[in-house]
Amino acid sequence: MQLYKSYLLEIFRTRNVENDVLLIVAKTIGDAFGFNIDIRDQYLDIPMEIFDDVRNQYLAEGVLYIVYRHKKKDSFALVLADVDAYVPGLNFVFGLAIPSIRVAGVFLPRLRLDATAKVFIERLKKESLHELGHILGLDHCPYPHCVMNFSNSVFDVDRKSAKFCRKCSMKLLKKGFNINKEFVL
């Protein structure tokens, strides 16, 4: 029987991200991976230096590096940001991960587009698991129902599940991350 290490995930947020949103993400990730979760009390302030006036969006990578400066050295970190964000070459991103610094972010405004509260929560769970998958070492998956499948639109997010395909789940296990079988297709 293989024993798995206990990992810490710190969850950060910007202003206007509700407590229930934090708790849902914390429960989802805790249930999926058994991580210890630390929901950070303070709001993360995003400086205007990373805001693009022409695009009316924040540079996603800049947001993640701000989180990096606040997280504990050996932890993973996820920020839930109520700002529209982009990376060069794309119009927008739902999320971004930088595995080398163990930080990921999910950007909420576009996940809320034309969504009931229930649909928004499902999208949030999927994108949080997706970005965490990246910081745990997974790439995009070609299987359309795998949570690691790339989403170019909310329709893509809605189509995929909040579960990892067998191939992606095996990669996580080989990397030493335990995954609850309820989160495997």
NORMO-V851928 format. One record per pair of residues at least 6 apart in sequence whose C-alpha atoms are under 6 Angstrom apart, sorted by the first residue. I is the first residue (numbers start at 1). J is the second residue. D is the distance in Angstrom with one decimal. If there is no record, write none. Layout:
BEGIN
i:j:d
I:J:D
I:J:D
END
This chain:
BEGIN
i:j:d
7:35:5.2
8:35:5.7
8:36:4.8
8:37:5.9
8:75:5.1
9:37:5.0
9:75:5.8
9:76:4.7
9:77:5.3
10:37:5.9
10:38:4.7
10:39:5.8
10:77:4.7
11:39:4.8
11:40:5.9
11:77:5.8
11:78:4.9
11:79:5.7
12:40:5.4
12:79:4.5
13:43:5.6
13:44:5.8
13:79:5.3
13:80:4.8
13:81:5.7
14:43:5.1
14:44:4.8
14:81:5.1
15:43:5.8
32:179:5.6
32:180:5.1
33:178:5.7
33:179:4.8
50:58:5.6
50:59:5.5
51:57:5.8
51:58:4.4
52:58:6.0
57:84:5.2
57:85:5.1
58:85:4.6
59:85:5.7
59:86:5.4
60:85:5.2
60:86:5.5
60:87:6.0
76:102:5.0
77:103:4.7
78:103:5.8
78:104:4.8
78:105:5.3
79:105:4.6
80:105:5.9
80:106:5.1
81:107:4.9
82:107:5.9
82:108:5.1
83:107:5.9
84:109:5.9
85:92:5.7
85:93:5.9
86:92:4.2
86:93:5.3
94:106:5.9
94:107:5.3
95:105:5.3
95:106:4.2
95:107:5.6
96:104:5.6
96:105:5.4
97:103:5.9
97:104:4.0
97:131:5.7
97:135:6.0
99:135:4.2
102:135:5.5
104:131:5.8
112:120:5.4
126:162:4.8
130:147:5.7
130:148:5.2
140:148:5.2
140:149:5.3
140:150:5.8
141:148:5.2
141:149:4.7
142:149:5.9
145:160:4.1
145:161:5.3
146:160:5.9
146:161:6.0
146:163:5.9
146:164:5.0
146:165:5.1
147:160:5.9
147:161:5.6
147:162:5.3
147:163:5.4
147:164:5.4
151:157:5.6
163:183:4.5
163:184:5.1
163:185:5.8
164:184:4.8
164:185:6.0
165:184:5.8
165:185:5.0
END
